[in-house]
Amino acid sequence: MCKFLKKWLGFSNKTKLTEEDKMKKFLIVGLGNIGDKYENTRHNIGFKILDYLAESNDVIFETVKLGDVATLRIKGRTLILLKPSTFMNLSGKAIKYWLEKEKIPLENLLVVTDDLNLPFGSLRLKTKGSDGGHNGLKDTQDKLQTVKYNRFRFGISDEFSKGRQVDYVLGEWDDDENSKLKERLKISAELVKSFALAGVNNTMNQFNGK
C-alpha cells in the first residue's frame, strides 16, 4: 500500500511539475515579411525587435518549420522567439503550430507588431483587441479563433498622404527614425523580458506610453 501510495504521489508531483514548466515557457512572435527587401521596413519592426533581443543575449535563430526560431532562457523562463516565414498575411498559421508544438498556453503568447495609430516609437501592450486592419493580426485572430491574446504594438505613426499607406508601411525608416530606433529597440526588448518575468499587468503599467 505504501509503495502504491508513493508511486501515486510521485506521478502526481511529476504531473504538477509539467504544468508548472508550461507556465514558464513563452512564445514571442515578431510579425514581418521574409526577404532582404523587407528587412528595414516599418512593417518588419516585429522581426527587428526579436533580432535585437536575440543579438543582445547571444542567441541565434535557426530556420525551422514555418519560421526562424531562437530560444532565450532568462531567470528560469524559456522564451521561444519566432519570426514566421509565412509572410505577414498568414502569420497565424505559424503561431498556432508553434503554440501547439511547444505546448505553450495562450496566455503566454506575445505577438509583436507595428501600429499606424501610435506615434513613432510609442509602445503599447494589450491583452486583447481587434486586428485594427492589420493583416498579420487578422490571420492570427482567425487561426486562434479569439481576440484574447497578448499583443505588443510598436508605433510607426501615420505620416503618409492619402492612398500611400502600403508604400509607407513597406517603406524604410527615414533618417530621423533611424537615429532614434536603437534606443526604442532596447526599451522594446526590456518590455518583452518583463512580460515573461513580471507578468502582463505589471509590464503594461511600466511600459505603456513610454
N, C-alpha and C positions, 0 to 999 in steps of 0.2 A: 504493500500500500504506500509505504514511504517512497519507494522507487518510482511508483506511478505518479505520486504527487510531485516529486522532484522533477520528473520528466515533463509533467504538465506545466509546472511553474516555469521551467526552462523554456518551453515552447512559447509560453505567454510573453516572457521577457524578450525573446527574440522578435516576436511579432511587434511588440511595442517599440523596440529599437528601430525596426524597419520604418515604422510610421514616423518616428522622430527624425530619422535620416531624410525621409521625404521632405519634411518641413525645413530642412537645412539646405535643400537644393533649389536653385532658381534658374529660370530660363530668361535670359536678357536678349531681346531681339532688336537689332537695328534694322530699320527699313531702308531700302535703297535699290538701285539698279546695278547689275553687274556690268563690267566693261570699263576700259580706260576712259572712254569719252564721258562717262558719268561720274568719275571719281571725285572731282572737285565741285560738283554741282550742289545747289542748295537742297535739292530733293534727296541727296545722299547723306544728309547730316547724321542719320541713324548709323550708317556704316562708319562714318568718321569718328563719332563718339566711341563706338566699340573698338575701332582701331587704336584710338588714343588710350583707352582703358587697357587694352592688351599690351601695347608697347610700353606703357609706363609701369607695367607689372611683369614685364619679361615673359609673357606667354605668347604662343604662336598659333595662328589659325591654320587649320588643315581642311582641305576640300573633301567633303563627305557627301552623303545623300542629301540633296535639296539645299545645300548651302556650305558655307565655311564656318567651322566651329572651333572655338578655343575654350579651355577650361581654366577658370581662375578660382583659386582657393584662398579665402580670407577669413581668419579667426573662426574656423570651424564651419564656415559656409562654403558651398560649392556653387559657383556661378558658371552656367553654360552660356557662352556668348555665341549668338547665332546671327550670321549675315545670310539671309536666304538667297539662293541662286535662281529663284523662280521669276525674277523681275517683280517690280512693285505690285502689279495688279493681281498676282497670285501668291502673295506673301502668306496668306492664311494656311495654305497647303503645307508649307514648311513648318510653320508654328505648330499646327495640330500634330504633325508627325513627330516633332521633337518633344513636345509635351508628353505624348503617349510613350515614346521610346524611353525617355528618361524617368517616366512615372512622376512627373512634376505636377503638383496641384495647381489649379488655375490661379489661385491667389498669389502664387509665387512666380507668375508671369509678368514681365515688364516689357512693353513694346515702345521703342524709341523712334520718334518720327518728327518730321518738320511740320510747322504750323504757320500758315499765311496770316492768321488772325492775331498773332502775337508780334510785338516789336522784335527786331533783330536781337538774338541772344537771350531773350526772356525765357525763363524756364517755368514749366507748369506740369505738375504731376497730378493725375486724376485716377480714381478707381473705377470710373465708368463714364459713358457718354456716347454721343453719336459719332459717326465717322467723319462728320464735318466736310463731306465732299472729297475726302482723301481716299484714293482707290486702295491703298495698302490696308488701311483700317477697315474699309468696306469689306474686303475679302476676308480679313481676319474675323470680323463680326459674323460673316456668312458661314465660315468654316467652324467657328466655335459655337455658333448658334446662341450668342449672348453679347450684350454690350457691356457686361460687367467684368471687365478685365483692366488691369492697370496699364496706363499709357503715359509716357513722358514726352511732352511736346516741347520742341525747341523752336522758338520764334525765328522766322526768316523774313518777317514783315510783308507788306503788300505794295511795295514801291514799284508798281508797274502800271503802264497805261492800259486802257480798255482793250480787251482782246489779246493781251500779251501774257496772260497768266502762264501758259505752258512754256513759252520761251523763258520766262522769269524763273520758274522753279527748276527748269532743266538748264538754266544758265549758271555760270560760275560766279563765285563770290567776287565782289568788287574790292578795290584796294583797301578801302576803309574797313569793310567787313573782315578781310583777311588779317588786318592789323590787330583786330580785337578777338579773333577766333580762338587763338591758343588759350587765352585766359578763360573764355567761355567753355572750351572743351575740358579744361581742368576742373571747373566747377561742376560740369555735367557728369564727369567721371565720379566725383565725390557724391553726387546725388545717387547714382546707380549703386555705389557701395553702401551708402546709407540705407537705401531701400532694403538691401539684404540683411544688414546688421541691426538697424534701428527700427525697421518696420515702415509701412507706407504712411501711417498717420504722422509719426514724428518727422519723417522726411518731407512730407508736404508742408508741415509747419516751418521747417527750417529753410527749405529751398524755394518754395513757390514765390514767384515775383522777383527773384534775385536776378 
